[in-house]
């Protein structure tokens, strides 16, 4: 539990003005809750110092922040009601670029049967993976549908999203019973996963991610304690010869799709057609040339986001 005297010292060291006792009490309660759901803390002048003191010590300005969808107070300074932007000008790490020429060169030593199998898997990983006739369902009021996968196995049925923001979370720590609105992955299948890597990864999902339809696009907020990895045609529409996988660190956010500027349908060399309205999100584990996991279907726990077609 945060002691108020120590809390006041840390805020002062971060450049905060004098803090009223009631604000300090609310802030201490929010910090005790951590990333779990908690109330807003009014106090706009404290926002930057509080975020520097308790979340992001190297934070330069408020322009690097974005409020979580559930934050209801315009002047909130609860450090856990904000997410840090993934800087768009920073190129993705080298391991996250799936360069087609590199893939091609690595495949030269494969026999014909293996190469044919790999090409098929890549095609499956780029188009929508919806099954059981669900891809033929008509879209009504939902803005997206979610499909949860463990390796190459679909778990449960598609989850239709009609509310503006939806949480996708694991069941560790009782999060499935916390009253949160959204998709609890553990509730899709109550059986213990048979594959060890799936079991370990699912246990790390925790608070998971929040997907939010906002005025400037579809945003992903990583609320877990592990990174998530995202592949979306909208993140690199201009790269005709590559697919990108973005690493979103804990506490960070990324715009994964802009309905006002959807990417065109493309077909990548040695990959095939890419569904421009399908986003893949892997929890804790990345994929690509620098990983043992070449495709998203090799990731233990991952999510497919199927965005509604334009009306």
N, C-alpha and C positions, 0 to 999 in steps of 0.2 A: 504494500500500500504506500502511495506517495505521501510523505509528510509535507505539510504545507510550507514549512520554513525552507526545506530543501527545494521544494518546487518553486518557491519565490526566488531563491538564489539562482536556479538554473534559468529561469525566465529573464532575470535581470542580466545575467551573463550573455544572453542571446539578444539583448537590446530592447527588452520589453519595458513599457512604461509601468507606472504603479498599477497593481492589480487589486481590485476590490475583493474583499473576503468571500463574498458569495460567488463571484466568478472563479476564484481560486478553488472553492469547494467543488463546484461543478466540473472544473477541469481535472481536479484530482480524481473524481469519480470516473470521468471518461478515460483517463490514463490507466486506472485500475482495470477497466473493462478491456482495454487494448483494442484489437481489431474486431472484437465481438460487437454486436449491435449496441449502441449507446445513444444518449440524448445529445442534441446540439448544445453548444456552449456559446452564448452570445458574447461577442467581444472582438470586433474587427481589428482593432489595433494590435491584438495579441496574435493574430493569425501567423504572420511570418516568423516572429520569435518562437512561438510554440512549435511550429513545424520544424524549425531549425534545431530546437532544443531536444525534441522527442522523436522525430522521424527522419529528417534529411539534413544532417549537419552542413552539407555543402550547398544547400539551396540558395540560389542567387536572388530570385524575385518571385512574386506571386504569379507571374505569367507562366511559370513552370508547373503550376498546379491546376487541378480540375476537381471540382466538388463531386463527390459520389452522388448518384441519383437520389438516394434516400435522405440526403442532407436537406433539411427543410427551412433553415434559417439563413437569411441573406448575409448576416454578419457572424456566422459561426466560426469559432476558432478551435473546434475539436480536432486535434491532429489526425485522428483516424477517420475523419469525414472527408479527407482529401487524398487524391492520388497524383503521382508525379507523371508528367508527360514523357513518353518515349520520344526523344528528340528526332524529328524526321530528317534533319540534315546529317545525322550520324549514320554512315553506312553500316549495314548489318555486319556482324562478325564474319570472318572468312568461312567458318564452318557452316553458315546458314545459307550460303548461295549454292543452289543446286545447278551448277554449270553443266549445260547439256554436253559440251565438248568433253568435259572431264568424265562424265558418265559414259560417253561414247567410247573414249579411249580405254576406260577400265573394263569395258565389256568385250574388247577385242579378243581377250584370252578365253572367253566363255564359249562353251560349245553351243551348237544351234538350239538345242532343246532348252538350255538354261536361259539363253538370250530371249527366246520366244516367251518363256514363262515370265521373265523380268519385265518385258514390254507389256505383257498383259496386266501384270500387277500395277505398273505405272498408270496404265489407262484406267484401271479401276480406281486408282487413288486420285485421279483428276476429275472424273465425272462424279455425279451424285451417286452415293452408295446406298440410297434408300431401297428397301426391299419389301416383300410381301404385298406388292401392289400399292403401297402408300404413296409412291410417286405419282399415281394417277388420281389421288384425292384432289378435289377442287379446293382452292384457297378461298377462305371466307374473310374473317376479320383479323386473323393472325398476321403478324408481320414477319415471323420466322418460325421454323420448326427445328427442334433439336433432336439429334440422334446420338446416343452414347454407344461407344465401341470399346471393347477390350481386345487388343490385337485385331484379328480379322473377324471377331464375333460381335454382332449386334446384341446389345443388352436392352431388353424392354422395347416398347414401341416409341414412335416419335412423340415428342412433347410439343404441343402447339403453344405459342406465346402470343398473348393478346394484350398483356399489360406493357407499359412503356419500358420497364426494367425488370429483369428476371435474374435471380441468383441460381447458379449451378454449383452445388457443394457436395462434399462427402458426408459420411455419417460419424466420423471420428469426433469424440468429445461431446456427443449428444447433439450435434448440429441439426440432424434430421428431426429431432423432437423439440427444436427451439422455437417453433412457430414461424420460421422464415418462409416467405412465399417463394416458390420456385421448384427446381428439379433437384431432389435429393438422390444422388446416384446410388447410395446403398439401398434405398427403398425399391429400386428397379429390380434388384435380385438380392434377396436376403441370404442366399447361400454363400458360404465362404469361397472365394475364388480358388480354383485348383492350381493355377499357375502362380508360383511364388512372386515373380516380378509384378504381376497384376495386383496381388494382395499387398505388397509393400508400397506400390505406387498409389493405390486407392487410399491407403491409410494416410498418405501425405497430402491429400487434396484439401482437407479441412474446409475453410470458408470458401475455397474455390474461386470462381470468377463471377462478376456481374456483367451481363450484356444489356445495353441500354440503347434504345432508339431515341436519338436527340435531334435537335434542329439542324445540326451540322454533320450528321451521320450516325452510324452504328458504332458504339464505343465498347471496348472491353476493358474492365477494371480487374486487375489481378489482386485478389484479397487474401490469397493463400500465403504460406511461408515458403513456397517453392516457386521457381520460374515457370511460366507457361510458354509454349512455342506455338506460333500462329502462322498459317499460310493462307493468304487471301489474294486472288488475282487483282483486287483493288489496290493492294499495297505496292505493286510493281507492274502496272499495266503496260508500261513502255518497254519493259525488258522482254523482248520477243523470244530470246534464246535461253531464258533462265526462269526458274521459280525461286522465290525467296521464302525463307522461314525466319520469322522475327522472334527474338527472345524478349519476353516481357517480364522484367524482374518483379519480385514481390513489391506491392505498394505502387506499382506503375500502371499506366493506362495507355491505350492505343486506339485510334480510329481505324476500324478494320473494314469499313465499307461506307461509301457515300451514295445513297440512293439517287441524289441529284446528278451524280456523275458516274454512272456505272461503267465498269470496264467493258470493252468490247469482247465478244466471243473470239477466242484465239485457239490455234492448234500449234503446240510446241513441237519442235523436232524431237523424234524418238520418244515422245510422250503421248501425243494425241490431243484430242479436244479438251479444253479446260472449261469447266462450268464456272462462268463469271459470277454466279451468285451463291457459291458454296465456299464456306470458310472452315478450315480444320484447326482445331486447338488441342494440343497435347499437354497433359498435366505432367510437370516435373521432368519429362524426358523429351529430348530433341531428336531430330532425324536429319539425315543429309549425308554428304560424302565423308565428313569427318567422324561420323558415328557408325556403330555397327548396325544401327537401324537406318536402312536406306529410304524406306517409305513410311508414311504415317501409319500404315496398317501393321507395322512392326512395333508401334508404341503401345505400352501396356494399357493406358487409359487415355482415351481421346474423344473429342466431341466434334460432331459435324453440325454446322449451322447452315440451314437451308433458308435463304432469304426469299421472301415472297416476290413473285414476278411483278413488274409494273402493271398497274391497273389500266 
